[in-house]
Amino acid sequence: MKAEETVTIDLRGKSAMFDYVVVTTGRVNRHVGAIAENVVKALKQAGIAAPHVEGLPNCDWVLIDAGDVVLHVFRPE
């Protein structure tokens, strides 16, 4: 989906909540939403039945909690 400025933060052994945080940006709201929707679709196909998603209606930012991995998708500003 051509997400930009993607950074993965390894928190294994540092956080009891999750092992990785992935932060990335989309160019505009529609791009942020498309990235998030495709990630959720891929997670479900991989067997993560119900990832928790916040922020999808507005798409200024979206948070996806997939258990051990949390993904934040933002607009650059």
N, C-alpha and C positions, 0 to 999 in steps of 0.2 A: 504494500500500500504506500510505499515511499515515505514512511515516517522519517522525520529528520531529527538530528541531534540526539540519537538514542544513547542512553547511558544505563548500564546495569550496575547496581550497587549490591555487593555480596555482604550479607548480614549474618551468614551462618556463624553460630556461636556468639553472636552479639545481640540478638533479639530473640525473645521467646515467641513472638508473634508470627514471623515469617523469615524465610531464608534469603530472598532476593527482592529488591525493589527495582523496577524498570521504569525509567522516565523518558518520554519522547514527546515530540511536538508534531502537530499537523498544521498546515498552512492557514486554513480557515475552518469555521465551525463544521462545515460539511465534511472536510477531510478528517477532522478529529473524530466525528461520528462514524465515518466509514472505517477508519483504523480500528476503533473500539468494537464495532459490530463484527468485523472480520476476526478479531482476536477472540471474541466470545464464541463465534461459530467454530473456530479451530479448537478452542478449549473443549467445547461440547463434543466435537468429533473425537477428541483425544480421551474422552471419558470423564472429564470434569463436568458433572451433571448440571450444577447450578452455581456458576460463579456469581458473586455479588457485584452488581454494577450500580454506580452512582454517577449522576451528572449527564446522563445520556440525552435527556430531553432538550437541554440548551446547547450542549456540545462546546461550551467554552473550555471545559475540562471534563475528563471522564476518569473515574477510578474503577479498576477491575480487581477484585480480590479473588484470587484463584487458590487460596489456601496458603501454600508455602511461597507463592509469588504474588506480588502486588504490582499492578501496572498503572501508571499515571500518564494520561495523554492530555497535553495542553496545547493551546494556541501559543505562538511565540511571545506575544506581549503579556 
